[in-house]
Amino acid sequence: MTKAHRRTARATPAGLARAPGDGAAESAAVLPEIDRFRANHLRLSMQDIVTAAGRARVIVDDGESPLAWLARRKGRDGQTMISPTQFIAGERLRADFTRAQMTPRVTSNWEAPTGRRRGAADSGNIADVVIAARQTVRAALDACGPEFAGLLLDVCCFLHGLEEVERSRGWPSRSAKIVLQLALDRLARHYGLADHAVGNADARLRSWLAEDAVFRVD
């Protein structure tokens, strides 16, 4: 890596490094729905994650989500307040939530005019995407349970800070972080995400033990 590249590269919450100037082109190529104007004005980064199907790359916005702040901030033990896997799980929920058009439209529409009216087929395709995204969000929230669903919506989707959540819910100070970590863990399990892949993916299961069985080595 040259000196110029060392000056421009920055670390992402997952510990990867990338050059900020590469984000717009890479994002536009990977996600066509992110137009070039928006890509140039978002702090986008690529994250490598491990899923049940293998490794995958996803795009996240580091500058908008409260999760990004938690993923960068370290506690007294030197560990970040949420893990890269927890961060990706929350950002994935927000991406699906946004794709489902469940957020209030309070900002300008940055979509460039196309110069033609969308046909009925295009409208039908968009509706299908929205419906599928809503089903995905509902499945994720159902998997997390009612005890975590509201908090995930507040922090990941509506971008409420932890102090705001604690005030609105009457929770003790610093309790929201602990509950959020538990909620993100459950969300990550639903998505099939893991911090580390351990063992051979092709290894076969040797045997099952009954729940009350005792395993001994003589």
Secondary structure, 3 states (H helix, E strand, C coil): CCHHHHHHCEECCCCCEECHHHHHHHHHHHCCCCCHHHHHHCCEEEEEEEECCEEEEEEEECCCCHHHHHHHCECCCCCECCCHHHHHHHHHHHHHHHHCCCCCCCCCCCCCCCCCCCCHHHHHHHHHHHHHHHHHHHHHHHHHCHHHHHHHHHHHHCCCCHHHHHHHHCCCCCHHHHHHHHHHHHHHHHHCCECCCCCCCCCCCCCCCCCCCCCCCC
